[in-house]
């Protein structure tokens, strides 16, 4: 949500890097986000045709789910919602490529 709020306050531009969102969330939370996530979209909101299907933030490292032990990663989307995606084969690259706008 901090990225969406940043864009709202900066003429529709997503932040150039995660530390730029410092005024939009608590410091200890931001430190955790910076340590564990990559910002994968920086640019104008007008370049995103489907915000609910466009990833702007992705977890750096996959982790095992508690239930079945499969790998999962957390993603944040341009519309502000988040999703935990489970990989059936242990890879995320193809799925991510379908939902990330290339720079």
N, C-alpha and C positions, 0 to 999 in steps of 0.2 A: 504494500500500500504506500510506503514511503516514496517509491519511484513514481507512482501515479500522482501523488500529491505534489511531488517535485515538478512533474510535467505541467500540472495545473497552474502552478505558480511561476513557471518559466516559459510561457508562450507556447506550450504544447511540445516542449523538448524534454525527452527523458534525460536523466543525469548522465554526465560523461563517465562517471565512476561512482562506486557505492559511497565513498566518504562524502560526496556532495549531498547526500540525503540526510546528513547529520541533524539538521533542524526539524526533521519529520519523524524521528523515533528516538527512543531512549538510547543513551550512549552504550550501555552494556549490551543491549539488544543489537545495535548496529555492529559492535565489535564481533559478535557471534556470526552475524550475517556475512560480514567481510571475510571472516576466517573460513566459512563453510560454503559460500556461494559465489558464482561468477555472474556478473552482469553481461548478458549476451546480446542486448540491444540497446544502443544509444542513438537517438535520432528523434525525428518528428513523429508525433502520434498520427499524423496524416498519412504516413507511409504504411500504417498497419490497417489492413482491410478487415480483419476479423480479430479484434482484441481478445475475445474469449478463447481463441485457438492459437494465440501467438505467445510463445515463451519469451520473457524478458530476463528471467533470473533462474539459474539452475544450480542444484547442489553439486559441489565439486566431486565428491566421492560417493559411490553407491554404498549402501549398507544393507545388512541382512534384515529381512522382516522377521518379526517375532513368531508369527504363525507358522509359516512354511519354510522359512530360511532362504527364500528367493531374494534377489537383489532389488532394492527400491531406491529411488531418488525423489527429492521434492523439487517442484517447479512453481514459479510464480508467473502469472499471465498478465498481459497488458491491461486487462479489465480489472485487475486487482485480486482475482481469486487465486488460490493455490491448489496444487494437486500432488499427490504422491503416486508415482507411476511404478508399477512392478514389471520387471523384465522377465519374460518367460525363458529367454535363452542366455541371460546374463550380460547382454549388451544393450546400450541405449542409443548409440550413434544414429541408426536409421530413423528411429522414432523421433529423436530430437531434431534431426535435419528436416523433418516434415513440418515442424512447428516453430522453427527459429528462422527469422529473416536474416539472410546473409548480408554482411556489411558491403 
